[in-house]
């Protein structure tokens, strides 16, 4: 080791389906049934502070336990019984043109070659289509996967700071950084006065990027939904945005930032970056993290196609249940 500095973990924080990481609250939720009564109560109180359940008395414990960890996808994410999609709807004129009226403002900029457009009023036109034409019909379908790990019900990290337009993964990263600072045992300003702003590094990211509607997901879907692409989608969708945002707006640091992405090992790669910064003298304080917020139908469908998620059909087969019976989404 020679004269190399020794990296030491002095605080940690975060948020997941079991609650806050700091002070081992989330760990205790994972082993709740094995805890003595005093620690159970402490765990419930910590979760209640996040969830603010509108249930008291004997039902409070049951509500908190049922609305943490892996469970049926809740409506604030999407309705797994009725997921929006577009059904391809091909038409064939069969000698008689397909005819309909349309508001002028909804005409496409490039009129398809098989369309014959004639005015029908000051504001509308009549469209006749001879030949084949494919339409996409907005409709709904039942989603194959209905279980996911979700943040405790009622806890929304974006409500704790001005998070307008922030993807959920970024919101979770900001909360995690704040939670870690709270676990430090020192006021952050005290640390900043003793450590140069260029002696702090932040390595954090999301292997999938920010794929919900406020990030890359919104950018990719906007035109297909008849909406415009905003200036926020692209930068906030970047996989390393959590590191950049925490570095600039939470810590006020001028040091190195970035993210090394490697699927499930992303956190470990970023941890290695932080360790090397300290050992080589490039930084004295390093924040390391990773946050994923993939509970949306587009991302989950990708993992389901890989066979990486449990479908309701698969759960029924494991438990020997007949078709149509609701499986246990918490197993």
N, C-alpha and C positions, 0 to 999 in steps of 0.2 A: 504493500500500500504506500510506503514511503511517506511523503508529506501530504497525501491526498486528504481532503475533507471527508468526514464520515456522514453520509446521508442518514437522517433520523426522521421518522414520521412523528409529528407533534400534534396532529389534529386530523379529523376526517369527518365527512358529512355527506349527505345525499338524501334522495327520496326514491322509494320504490313501492311495490305493492304491499310491503310489510310496514311501511311508515318511514320515519326518519332514521338515517344510518347513525347519526351521532349518538353518543352515550349508549350505543348498542340497543336502541329501541327496536329497530327492525329485526335484529337477531332474536330478541326476546319474543317478538310476535311469531317467529318461525318455530320456536320451541315452547309456545305458550302452554300447552297441555302438561309439560314437565316442570313448570315453574311453581315455586311456593306461592301462597296466596298474596303475600305482600308485593312480590314482583309482578304478579298478574295484574294487581290493581294499578301499579305504576305504569305498566304497559298500556292498559286500557285508558288511563288518564292522558298519556302521551298521544295516543291515537285520537282520543276525543278532542284534544286541543287542535288537531289538524282537521278532523271531519265535522266537528260541531253537530253531532247527531241530534235530531229533534225527537229523541226517544229517551225516556228516563226510567228509573226503577230497574226491575228484573230484565226488561227487554233491551236495555242499553248494551249489556255485554254481548248478547246474541247478535244485535245489529252490527256492532263493530267487527265482530269475528266474521260475520257473513259478508261484509263489504270491504274486506281486505284480501290480499293474496290473489291467487288465480280464481276466477269466477266467470260467470256468464257475462259477455260483453254488455256493458251498460249503455243506456240511450244517449248519454252525453258524447259518446264516441260515434256510434252508429247503431241502427236497428238491424241485428243479424237476421231477423225474419223478413226484412224488406229492404234489401240493398239496391240502390239505384244502378241501372246500367242501360245501355242502348241496344235494343234488339234490331238487327239488320232486317229490313223490310223491302225486299225486291218486288218491283211491279213490272207487268208486261201489258202493253196496250191491247194486244190481240185484235188489231184492226180498228178498235175504237179508242181514241185518245183519252188519256187520263186528264181530267179537267178540274181545276180549282181556282178560286180567287185568292189573291194575296195582296197585303198592304205593300205599296211601292217600296217603303223603307226596308222591307225584309227581302227584297230581291238580291240574289248574289251579285257581286261585282262582275263576275264572268258568267254570262248566261250559257248553260249547257247547250250543246248543238241540237239536241232533240226537243228543246223547248220552243214553243211558239207563244210569244208574249204579246197581248193586245190590251189596250186600256179598257177598263170596265167602268171607271168613275174617276173623279179628280184625284182620289187617294189610293185606288186599288187597280190592279191589273188582273187579267185572266190568263192563266197558264195552261197550255195544252201540251201534253207529253206524248209523243209517238215513239214507240219502241220500248226499250228497257230503261228503268230508273230505279236505283237503290236508295231507300230512305233509311234513317235510323230513328226508331221509335223509342222515346224515353219510357222505361217501364221499371219493374222491380222484380227481384227474385230472392229466394231464401239462400242465405250464405251457408257454405258447407262447414265452416268453423265458427263456433259460437262461444268459445272459452278463451280467455287471455288474462295475463297478469296486468293489472291496472292499478293506478294510484288509489289510495283509500278514497272511498266515495265521499264527495263533498269538498275534497282538498283540491284547489286550483292554484298552482304556483303563480300563474299570471296575474292573480288578483292581489298579490303582495307587493307589486312594484309597477311602474308605468310600462306595461308590456305590449302596448298596441302594435299589432302586426308581427309579433314574435311567434315563430314556430314553437310547438310544445316542447321539443327537445331542448331548445335554447332556454325556455322558461325553467325547465328542470335543472339545467346547468347553473343558472343564476341562483336558484334556491340552494343547490348543493354547495356552491361556493360560499354562500352566506352561512349555511349550516356548519360548514367546516371552520369558518372564521369564528363562529360562536363557540366551537369546541376547543379553540386554541388555548384558552385560559389567560390570554393577554389581549389588551385592546389593540386593534389593528394599527391605529395611529402610532402607538408606541413602537411597533415593529418597523413601520415606515420611516420613523425618525432615525432608526439605527441601521437601516439597510438602504443602500442607494436604489433609486427607482430602476436603474438599469441592471440591478443585481437580482431581479425577480423574473422568473420564467413561468409560463403557463403552457401546458400541453394537454389539450382536451379535444375531443371531437366525437363524431358519430360515424360509424362505418357505413351506414345507409344514407347519411346526409339528412337534411331536414325535409322530409317527404310529405308533410301534411299540407293542408290548403294554404298555409301562410308562407310556405317555402317553395321548394322545387316542385312539389306536387301541384300547388296552385299554378305555377308557371306552365307546367306541361298540360294541365287540363283547361286552362282559361279559354283558349280559342275554341276548343271543342264544345264548351258550355256556352258559347256566345258571349263571353266576357272579355275584358281587356287584361293584358299582362301589366302588372304594376311594377314600379321601380324597386319595390321591396323584395319581390319573389327571388330574384337571382342572388343577390348578396346574402340574404338571410338563409338561403338554402344551402350555402357552402358547408361542407362537412367540418371545416375547422372554425366556423363562425363562433361556436361556444368559447374556444380559447381566446379569440380576438376580442370578443365582447367582455368576457370576465377580466381579461388583462386591462382593457381600457376603461371600462365603466364601473367595475366592482373594486378592483385593486388600485387603479390609477398608476399602473406600472408602465415602464418604458423598455422592459427586457424582452427576451425572445418569446415568441409564441409559435404555435403550430400544432399539427396533429399527425401522428403516424397511424394509419388505418390498417387493420388486419382482422376483419370480422370480429369473432368473439374475443380475440386477443388484443384488441385495440388498446384497452386500458394498460395492459402489461407493456406494450411497446412504448406508450407514452410515459409510463413509469420509468422505463429504462432511459428515455431521453432526459427525464428530470434527474435521475441518479448521476448520469454522466455530466450534466451541467454542474452539479455540486462538486463532484470529484475533480473535475477539471478547472474549477474556480470560476466558471462562467456565471454562476448564480449562487446566492446564499439562501434564497427562499424559492421554492418551486411549488406551484399548484398543478396537480395532475388529476384528470378525470375523464369521464365518458358518460354520455347519456343517449339513450335511444327512446324514441316515442313512436313505435310502429303500429299502434292500435288504430289502423284504418283499413278499410276493405282492400284497397289496391295492394298495399304491402303484404297484408296477411294472405291474400290470394297467391302472391308470388311464392311465399313460403309453403303454402298448402300444396301448390303444384310440385314443389320439390319433395313432398312427403315429410316436411319438417314440422307440421302442426297436426294436432289430433282433430280429425273431423268428428261430427256427431255420429256418423255412420261407424267410424272406427271405435268410438267409445262404446256404442251399443254392442258391437261385436265382442269387445273385451269383457263386457259385463253380462253377455248373453241376453240382451234385451231385445224384444221384438221391434220391428220397424215401426216408426211413429212414436215410440215411447221416449220421453225426455231423459237423456242421460244425466249423470251427476257431473256437472261442469267444474266441480271443486276437487275431484279425485286426481 
